[in-house]
Amino acid sequence: MSDLREVVALGCRILALEGQDDYIWGHVSARDPDGRGVWMKASGLWFEEVTAEDVLLVGWDGTVLAGSGKRHSEYPIHTEIMRARPDVHAVVHSHPVHALAFASRGVPLRPISHEVTVFVPPDVPRFTLTGDLITTEELGRALAEALGDRPAIFLVHHGIVTVGPDVPTAVFRALLLEHGCRKQLLAMAAGGPQTWSSDEEALVKRQHCYSAPQVHAAWELLVRRVQRHAQPYRTSRTG
């Protein structure tokens, strides 16, 4: 199980390196292979400082079954999506700046870049029942229903959720969604966008640009970046 915990921790540190830290908020999880719940980042930690020892096994009812530390109050985001989606084995919830700003505009996300073809067509769903924290099973189920069979959802006035068959895919989708939102905001600020890929082209590009082997190659690159970054950070942290 240590390997799965390390992958969750790596996902957190990658999100930090890519600018999706929000102080102590945000979380990454992986489905427990024995069906007991989810392995999830503990609360009270910055993404950048998460290690395998900071990843908890959280049961379906929110009980911490393994690991030390407190669980996040928003564990139902993870447990309820995984209950509803047997294909999902990892969930990311973060608060990226550009995705938050874009979701507030209430306009469709257009495939003006490669990244957006992972999500569009159809448009990325939006969860609008509340902009508050998802701290109950009822809200978690409502979020899972709004997500449906899609890879991502905007939590309007709150953040994003991305999912995948594994942690690398869910994390990479969080990065791609933020990049796509940032590019469209730039285009909108310049009076556009005026053009974007057709649905047909977007679906073809989705396979060309973001097949599973390519996503995992990108993950390995991101892991190498984290490893290069880690030594100076740990030296400064320990004095």
Secondary structure, 3 states (H helix, E strand, C coil): CHHHHHHHHHHHHHHHHCCCCECCECEEEEECCCCCEEEEECCCCCHHHCCHHHEEEEECCCCEEECCCCCCCCHHHHHHHHHHCCCCCEEEEECCHHHHHHHHHCCCCCCCCCHHHHCCCCCCCEECCCCCCCCCHHHHHHHHHHHCCCCEEEECCCEEEEEECCHHHHHHHHHHHHHHHHHHHHHHHCCCCCCCCCHHHHHHHHHHHCCHHHHHHHHHHHHHHHHHHHHHHHHHHHC
